[in-house]
Amino acid sequence: MTVRILKIRFNGTKKSVPNKIRLEGKVHSWWELVYKVVTGAPFGAHALLINNGTRNTNNLAAQQLTNQVLDHYKSDVMDDMHINSVTKIRVSYYLGGVEVKYFVFDAVGATKTDWFSRSRLLETNYDITALTTAVGKSGEYFSIAGDTVSGGGALKRHFYVNEGYYGCEGDQGWVLVVDGPGPCLMDQVSTTTVYFVNTASFSLTPGVTADFMAVFVERGICSGTSPAPSSTTVPSNGYLLINETEKLEKKITEIKTNLTVPVNTTSQYLRDKVGAFIRVIYHINQAVLQYVSSQRPSGKVHSWWELVYKVVTGAPFGAHALLINNGTRNTNNLAAQQLTNQVLDHYKSDVMDDMHTNGVTKIRVSYYLGGIEVKYFVFDAVGATKTDWFSRSRLLETNYDITALTTAVGKSGEYFSIAGDTVSAVAIKRHFYINEGYYGCENDQGWVLVVDGPGPCLMDQV
């Protein structure tokens, strides 16, 4: 993979936009999660898709590429693919945080139920020749509807790509979603179950049980107009996926030529959180934001913040050293980059190691508990270093009382910095520390901190 910095001109000045804003496994740029079927979730995934309506659009945890929430997700994009300018659709099968199998379909002119077909297949990591020639046999299927008529109507096999029927355990195919109980062993489930065969071509089904199936769309830009915004769509990760520089450059050119879209501003952001886990993200430059905000409205999500650093409660000590020293962690581990505590380890991309080159303008630090962003701070990062942006003088926004935060100065034990307190006692390791004052261990008063090593007070005994 090559990583380059794209220079974009704004009002006579240049700013840098990293073109590797987010690389999610093998998922290509500009894909938006619109539908997710989770193994273990209640039956009804097929009905959710074919009927108008949404599910879990206000539950960001359900929109992550994990099975943390045992329920399905659907935005309103698929309910009117034409208005939403859907041009391609990707169906991905995930296991252990990794996309294992996928299909890409041509969606131009399609409806929300007929795009999943042999005739529209553009790309897959299965043997595409076998997929496009396996026709005409009894039990051959390639459709969302799948098979609901065999076995006296007892089957509920959807998103079904099958080569042929050879007697239940002898059936051969590629993928399916079982969305209700049926006569064969693979159908004897109590919740929705996603299957795929992990071979190059068709094989005995059901094969492997996937954690979930994710459906992404790619949207096009029509000449001189922008796609109609979706009222409920929330980006699955809250940040933009880009890994194709040429494609980004083309889209930016189209933006500057054709679009005038207000830049999204921050609003109440609902996200996942764990204990005292810190999310540091940076605000992407305006031209990219104009494009994506026209395509994927923010709703309650702070649009286009990129996760660059995460501190997880329960992970090994060393979070502070990870930030201040150059280097990365878990950049190839997609599960560690989700807004969950599924992986008990910290995450850091290379963005913070050169904030100026990466065009960082704002940084947001968020604290999550029970799947919700509970507290946050936003800082001005222009001209800052990777260690001095977390300060009272750079604070722009918070859902704490900002007056108290900006006036609580001068007392013993008053801190507002990443470095925090490592000197009051030999053993103290309190970082990302905002404290009003020291009044004797259990009486200390403040706002937030990350304890990154054991110390003398009860709060430090971790």
C-alpha positions in Angstrom: 0.0 0.0 0.0 1.3 3.5 -0.9 0.4 6.4 1.3 0.5 9.9 -0.1 -0.5 13.4 1.1 -3.0 15.1 -1.2 -2.5 18.9 -1.3 -5.8 20.8 -1.8 -6.0 24.6 -2.4 -8.5 26.6 -0.3 -8.8 30.4 -0.9 -5.3 30.6 -2.1 -3.7 28.4 0.5 -2.8 24.8 0.6 -3.7 22.3 3.2 -2.8 18.7 3.5 -5.3 15.8 3.5 -4.1 12.3 4.2 -5.3 10.1 1.5 -5.0 7.1 3.8 -7.7 8.5 6.0 -8.9 5.0 6.9 -8.1 1.6 5.5 -10.5 -1.0 6.7 -9.0 -4.4 5.9 -9.8 -5.0 2.2 -12.7 -2.6 2.1 -12.2 0.0 -0.7 -12.7 3.8 -0.3 -16.0 5.6 -0.3 -18.1 2.6 0.9 -20.9 3.4 3.4 -22.4 0.8 5.7 -26.2 0.7 5.1 -27.3 -2.7 6.3 -25.9 -5.4 8.6 -27.1 -8.9 9.4 -25.7 -10.3 12.6 -25.5 -14.0 13.5 -27.4 -14.4 16.8 -29.8 -11.5 16.2 -33.5 -12.1 16.1 -35.2 -13.5 12.9 -36.4 -10.8 10.6 -33.3 -9.6 8.7 -34.9 -10.2 5.3 -38.1 -8.4 6.2 -36.1 -5.5 7.6 -34.4 -5.1 4.2 -37.4 -5.5 1.8 -39.8 -3.3 3.9 -39.3 0.4 4.2 -37.9 1.6 7.6 -34.7 1.6 9.6 -33.2 0.0 12.6 -30.5 1.1 15.1 -29.8 4.3 13.3 -29.2 6.0 16.7 -27.2 3.1 18.1 -23.6 3.6 17.0 -22.4 0.4 18.6 -24.8 -1.5 16.3 -23.2 0.2 13.3 -19.6 -0.9 14.1 -18.0 -3.8 12.1 -18.4 -6.1 15.0 -21.1 -8.4 16.5 -21.0 -6.6 19.8 -24.7 -5.8 19.5 -26.8 -8.9 18.6 -29.2 -7.0 16.5 -29.4 -6.0 12.8 -28.8 -2.5 11.4 -30.4 -0.7 8.5 -30.2 3.0 7.3 -32.7 4.5 4.9 -30.4 4.5 2.0 -31.6 1.2 0.5 -35.2 2.3 0.6 -34.6 4.7 -2.3 -31.4 3.7 -4.1 -32.0 6.0 -7.0 -32.5 9.2 -5.0 -29.5 8.2 -2.9 -27.4 7.8 -6.1 -26.2 4.2 -5.3 -23.9 3.0 -8.0 -22.3 -0.1 -6.5 -23.1 -2.4 -3.6 -20.6 -4.5 -1.6 -21.6 -7.5 0.5 -19.0 -8.6 2.9 -18.8 -11.6 5.2 -16.8 -11.0 8.5 -15.2 -13.5 10.8 -13.0 -12.5 13.8 -12.9 -8.8 12.7 -11.8 -9.6 9.2 -13.6 -9.4 5.9 -13.2 -13.0 4.6 -15.4 -13.1 1.5 -17.1 -10.4 -0.5 -19.1 -9.5 -3.7 -19.4 -6.2 -5.5 -22.5 -5.5 -7.7 -23.5 -2.9 -10.2 -26.4 -1.1 -8.7 -27.2 1.5 -11.4 -30.9 1.1 -12.3 -31.4 -1.6 -9.7 -34.1 -1.9 -7.0 -33.3 -2.7 -3.4 -34.1 -6.4 -4.0 -32.7 -7.2 -7.5 -29.1 -5.9 -7.4 -27.9 -9.2 -5.7 -27.8 -11.2 -8.9 -25.4 -13.1 -11.2 -26.0 -10.6 -14.0 -24.9 -7.6 -11.9 -21.8 -9.2 -10.3 -18.7 -7.1 -10.9 -16.1 -8.5 -8.5 -15.6 -11.2 -5.8 -12.8 -13.1 -4.1 -14.6 -16.3 -5.0 -13.9 -18.0 -8.4 -16.0 -15.7 -10.5 -16.2 -18.1 -13.4 -17.9 -20.7 -11.3 -20.3 -18.2 -9.9 -21.3 -16.9 -13.3 -21.7 -20.3 -15.0 -23.3 -22.4 -12.3 -26.9 -22.2 -13.6 -29.8 -24.4 -14.4 -29.5 -27.1 -11.6 -32.2 -27.9 -9.1 -31.6 -25.8 -6.1 -29.6 -23.2 -8.0 -30.1 -19.7 -6.5 -28.5 -16.3 -6.7 -30.9 -13.8 -5.1 -31.8 -11.9 -2.0 -35.2 -13.7 -1.9 -33.5 -17.1 -2.0 -35.5 -20.2 -1.2 -38.7 -19.9 0.8 -40.7 -22.5 -1.2 -38.8 -25.8 -0.9 -39.7 -28.1 1.9 -43.3 -27.1 1.8 -42.5 -23.4 2.3 -40.6 -24.0 5.5 -37.2 -22.7 4.3 -36.1 -19.2 5.0 -32.8 -18.9 3.1 -32.0 -15.4 1.9 -29.0 -13.7 0.3 -28.6 -17.2 -1.2 -25.9 -18.1 -3.7 -26.3 -21.9 -4.2 -25.0 -24.3 -6.9 -27.5 -27.1 -6.4 -29.5 -29.3 -4.0 -28.2 -32.8 -3.3 -30.1 -33.7 -0.2 -29.7 -31.4 2.8 -26.1 -32.2 4.0 -25.0 -32.7 0.4 -26.1 -29.2 -0.9 -23.4 -27.1 -2.4 -23.1 -23.4 -2.7 -21.3 -20.2 -1.5 -23.3 -18.0 0.9 -26.7 -17.8 2.6 -28.5 -16.2 5.5 -30.9 -18.5 7.4 -33.6 -16.2 8.8 -36.0 -18.8 10.2 -36.0 -22.5 11.2 -36.3 -25.2 8.5 -36.0 -28.9 7.9 -32.3 -29.3 7.2 -29.5 -29.3 9.8 -28.3 -25.9 8.6 -31.8 -24.5 9.1 -32.2 -25.6 12.6 -31.3 -22.4 14.3 -33.1 -20.2 16.8 -31.7 -16.8 15.6 -30.6 -15.4 12.2 -27.4 -17.1 11.1 -25.0 -16.0 8.3 -23.0 -18.7 6.5 -20.3 -18.7 3.9 -18.0 -21.4 2.4 -14.4 -20.5 2.9 -13.1 -22.0 -0.3 -12.3 -20.6 -3.7 -15.5 -22.0 -5.3 -18.7 -23.6 -4.2 -18.5 -26.3 -1.6 -20.7 -28.2 0.9 -23.0 -25.8 2.7 -23.5 -24.3 5.2 -19.7 -24.0 5.6 -18.5 -21.4 8.1 -20.7 -19.3 10.4 -19.9 -15.7 9.9 -20.1 -13.1 12.7 -22.1 -10.9 10.4 -22.8 -9.8 6.9 -22.3 -6.2 6.0 -23.8 -4.4 3.0 -22.0 -1.2 1.8 -22.9 1.2 -0.9 -20.9 3.5 -3.1 -22.6 6.7 -4.3 -22.0 8.5 -7.5 -22.1 12.3 -8.2 -24.5 13.4 -10.9 -23.4 16.3 -13.1 -24.0 19.6 -11.4 -26.0 18.2 -8.5 -25.4 16.4 -5.3 -27.2 13.3 -4.1 -30.2 13.9 -1.9 -29.2 13.6 1.7 -30.5 10.7 3.7 -32.3 11.7 6.9 -31.3 8.8 9.1 -28.0 7.6 7.7 -25.2 7.6 10.2 -21.7 6.7 9.1 -20.8 3.3 10.4 -17.6 4.5 11.9 -17.9 8.3 12.0 -14.9 8.7 9.7 -14.2 8.5 6.0 -12.7 5.5 4.3 -10.2 6.3 1.6 -7.4 4.2 0.2 -7.4 5.1 -3.5 -5.6 8.4 -4.2 -6.6 8.8 -7.8 -10.2 8.3 -6.9 -10.0 10.8 -4.1 -8.4 13.4 -6.4 -11.1 12.9 -9.0 -13.9 13.3 -6.4 -12.3 16.4 -5.0 -12.1 17.9 -8.5 -15.8 17.2 -8.9 -16.5 18.8 -5.5 -14.8 22.0 -6.4 -16.5 22.1 -9.8 -20.1 21.0 -9.0 -20.9 21.1 -5.3 -21.7 23.7 -2.7 -22.6 21.9 0.5 -22.5 23.4 4.0 -19.7 21.9 6.2 -21.1 19.8 9.0 -20.7 21.2 12.4 -20.3 19.3 15.6 -23.4 18.2 17.5 -24.3 15.6 20.1 -22.3 12.5 19.2 -23.4 9.0 20.3 -20.6 6.5 20.2 -19.2 3.5 22.1 -17.1 3.8 25.1 -15.3 1.9 27.7 -14.3 2.9 31.2 -11.9 5.8 30.7 -11.1 5.2 27.1 -10.0 8.1 25.2 -10.6 8.8 21.5 -8.5 11.4 19.8 -9.7 12.4 16.3 -8.9 15.1 13.9 -11.1 17.2 11.7 -10.8 16.5 8.0 -10.3 19.5 5.6 -13.2 21.3 4.1 -13.2 20.0 0.5 -13.4 16.4 1.5 -16.0 17.3 4.1 -18.1 19.0 1.5 -18.2 15.8 -0.6 -19.0 13.4 2.2 -21.5 15.7 4.0 -23.5 15.8 0.9 -23.5 12.1 0.7 -23.7 11.0 4.3 -25.4 13.5 6.7 -24.1 13.5 10.2 -27.4 13.4 12.1 -26.2 13.0 15.7 -22.7 12.0 14.7 -19.8 14.4 14.6 -19.0 13.9 10.9 -15.7 12.9 9.6 -13.6 12.6 12.7 -10.9 10.1 12.2 -9.9 7.8 15.0 -6.1 8.1 15.5 -5.5 7.1 19.1 -7.5 5.0 21.7 -6.8 4.2 25.3 -8.6 1.2 26.7 -9.3 0.5 30.3 -7.9 -3.0 31.0 -5.1 -2.7 28.4 -1.5 -2.9 29.5 0.3 0.2 30.9 2.1 2.3 28.4 -0.6 4.4 26.7 1.2 7.6 27.4 4.5 6.4 26.1 2.7 5.1 23.0 1.4 8.6 22.2 4.5 10.7 22.9 6.9 8.3 21.1 6.8 7.9 17.3 5.3 4.7 16.1 1.9 2.9 15.7 0.0 0.1 17.3 -2.8 -2.2 16.0 -3.0 -0.4 12.6 -3.6 -3.8 11.0 -6.1 -5.0 13.6 -9.5 -3.7 12.6 -11.2 -5.0 15.8 -8.8 -2.8 17.9 -9.9 0.3 15.8 -13.6 -0.1 16.5 -15.2 2.1 19.2 -15.5 -0.8 21.6 -13.3 -2.6 24.2 -13.5 -5.9 22.3 -9.7 -5.8 22.1 -8.0 -5.0 25.4 -5.1 -3.1 23.8 -4.5 0.5 22.8 -4.5 1.8 19.2 -2.5 4.5 17.5 -2.2 5.5 13.9 0.8 7.5 12.5 -1.3 10.8 12.2 -0.3 12.3 15.5 3.4 11.8 14.9 3.3 14.6 12.3 0.2 16.7 12.9 1.3 19.5 10.6 1.9 17.3 7.6 -1.3 15.5 8.2 -3.3 18.8 8.2 -4.8 18.3 11.6 -7.0 21.3 12.6 -9.1 20.1 15.5 -8.8 17.2 18.0 -11.6 15.7 19.9 -11.2 13.6 23.0 -14.2 11.4 24.0 -15.0 9.3 27.0 -17.3 6.3 26.4 -19.4 4.3 28.8 -22.0 1.7 27.9 -22.0 2.4 24.2 -22.4 6.2 24.5 -20.0 9.1 24.4 -20.5 10.6 27.8 -18.0 13.4 27.9 -15.9 15.1 25.3 -13.5 18.0 24.6 -12.6 19.7 21.3 -9.3 21.5 20.9 -7.8 23.8 18.3 -4.8 21.9 16.9 -3.5 24.4 14.4 0.2 25.0 15.1 0.2 22.5 18.0 2.5 19.6 18.7 1.3 16.1 19.5 1.7 16.8 23.3 0.6 20.5 23.8 -2.8 20.6 22.1 -4.5 19.2 25.2 -4.6 22.5 27.1 -6.9 25.1 28.6 -5.8 27.7 26.1 -6.7 25.6 23.1 -10.1 24.3 24.4 -12.9 25.1 21.9 -15.8 23.0 23.1 -16.9 20.6 25.8 -20.0 19.3 27.5 -18.5 20.1 30.9 -19.0 23.6 32.3 -16.5 25.4 30.1 -16.3 28.4 32.5 -15.2 26.3 35.4 -12.6 24.5 33.2 -11.1 27.7 31.9 -10.9 29.5 35.3 -9.8 26.8 37.7 -6.2 27.8 37.8 -3.4 28.3 40.4 -4.3 25.8 43.1 -2.0 23.1 44.3 -2.7 20.0 42.2 -4.2 21.9 39.3 -3.4 20.2 36.0 -4.6 20.5 32.4 -2.2 18.5 30.1 -1.3 15.2 28.5 1.8 14.9 30.7 -0.3 15.4 33.8 1.2 14.6 37.2 4.2 12.3 37.4 6.1 14.2 40.1 3.8 14.7 43.2 4.8 11.2 44.3 7.4 9.0 42.8 4.9 6.4 41.6 2.1 8.7 40.2 1.3 8.2 36.5 -1.7 10.4 35.8 -2.0 11.6 32.2 -4.6 13.4 30.1 -5.2 15.0 33.4 -7.6 17.8 34.1 -7.7 18.4 37.8 -9.0 21.3 39.9 -6.8 20.7 43.0 -5.3 18.3 45.5 -7.1 17.9 48.8 -5.7 14.6 50.1 -6.1 11.6 47.7 -9.7 10.6 48.0 -10.8 14.3 48.3 -9.0 15.4 45.1 -11.3 17.2 42.7 -11.2 17.4 38.9 -12.6 16.2 35.6 -10.7 13.4 33.8 -7.5 11.4 34.0 -5.8 8.3 32.6 -4.0 6.3 35.3 -1.1 4.6 33.4 0.7 3.0 36.2 0.2 2.2 39.9 0.5 4.9 42.6 -0.1 5.7 46.3 -3.8 6.9 46.2 -6.8 4.5 45.9 -7.5 5.7 42.3 -3.9 4.8 41.3 -4.0 1.3 42.7 -4.8 -0.4 39.3 
